[in-house]
């Protein structure tokens, strides 16, 4: 049973942290959400300007609140998602502290945890939900010659808009949604090549007039367990209405096998040829952003040891928003709510509701800055 004086601390106030707060309130727990940024919207404001969700609004909501008004079949923009998360945070009767970056989580000899933040706060916690996502930890591979390359090398986490690349020769590395979407946006402004290790795999965005996410839901494929998914999804796949495939077929976008090395002014392609390029954008994914858990010795090369989001090393420690944590949609707006309910049940007091019996309410949240 969780003492009322000791909350469950949720690290991260984005979609995962807010879903965790809703689930904690539903279980009678008292959550305290710690968000490093200035608002409880996670990393959404930092994504590239043209980003749109890959799922329609009707499938993109967190538990307890529909997505912002409008056509439920539209694909919300980055700014739509930010506005939705602000509204969702304001609806929760939970303590949300912004500008509070967690620097360390320590075990306490008596049980539970001590959470330290960069502004000097220390919070005794009965349980921890690590919901800090991965956007703050982009994966940037290092290739031979990269340190001598004079052009621009950056991860797409730091890409915003095409204007800085007008007239330039640009390579985009990656075969997933972000790589193809950014390359397609750049193509009218720059000479762009997609560099991938395998041909790009496409999934149709619409089937028989309905969005793919409709079929994922009605068939139950959205709920396939992680073990099944990792066998089925061996390569990144790009959701496409046909425009991306057509761009490659028509030559508007070029795809080549991944280059093997950098030179001072460009790259060496897999066939041994050299090409001068101005910029290389890596869309090579992210890794969990969990350095603050280092005092617990629970990470294995930066990756958490868990089963379906529940730590296998520490009682009262759970994770939320990990890719393929429990299903295909675990790290998305539309899927994180299911996982939140699952992991919160594993927290101290989560099975019975502990000494807190409140339900989620539509009151304004006391956001602290």
NORKA-V169221 format. One record per run of one state. SS is the DSSP state (h for helix, s for strand, l for the rest). FROM is the first residue (numbers start at 0). TO is the last residue. If there is no record, write none. Layout:
ss=SS from=FROM to=TO
ss=SS from=FROM to=TO
This chain:
ss=l from=0 to=5
ss=s from=6 to=10
ss=l from=11 to=13
ss=h from=14 to=25
ss=l from=26 to=29
ss=s from=30 to=34
ss=l from=35 to=42
ss=h from=43 to=45
ss=l from=46 to=50
ss=s from=51 to=51
ss=l from=52 to=55
ss=h from=56 to=58
ss=l from=59 to=75
ss=s from=76 to=76
ss=h from=77 to=90
ss=l from=91 to=93
ss=s from=94 to=97
ss=l from=98 to=100
ss=s from=101 to=106
ss=l from=107 to=111
ss=s from=112 to=116
ss=l from=117 to=120
ss=s from=121 to=129
ss=l from=130 to=136
ss=s from=137 to=137
ss=l from=138 to=142
ss=s from=143 to=143
ss=l from=144 to=144
ss=h from=145 to=147
ss=l from=148 to=150
ss=s from=151 to=154
ss=h from=155 to=157
ss=l from=158 to=161
ss=h from=162 to=164
ss=l from=165 to=167
ss=s from=168 to=172
ss=l from=173 to=175
ss=h from=176 to=186
ss=l from=187 to=189
ss=s from=190 to=195
ss=l from=196 to=199
ss=s from=200 to=203
ss=l from=204 to=204
ss=s from=205 to=206
ss=l from=207 to=208
ss=s from=209 to=210
ss=h from=211 to=218
ss=l from=219 to=219
ss=h from=220 to=222
ss=l from=223 to=224
ss=h from=225 to=231
ss=l from=232 to=235
ss=s from=236 to=239
ss=l from=240 to=241
ss=h from=242 to=249
ss=l from=250 to=252
ss=s from=253 to=256
ss=l from=257 to=259
ss=s from=260 to=261
ss=l from=262 to=264
ss=s from=265 to=267
ss=l from=268 to=272
ss=s from=273 to=275
ss=l from=276 to=277
ss=s from=278 to=281
ss=l from=282 to=284
ss=s from=285 to=285
ss=l from=286 to=289
ss=h from=290 to=295
ss=l from=296 to=297
ss=s from=298 to=299
ss=l from=300 to=301
ss=s from=302 to=303
ss=l from=304 to=304
ss=s from=305 to=306
ss=l from=307 to=308
ss=s from=309 to=310
ss=l from=311 to=315
ss=s from=316 to=318
ss=l from=319 to=334
ss=h from=335 to=343
ss=l from=344 to=365
ss=s from=366 to=367
ss=l from=368 to=368
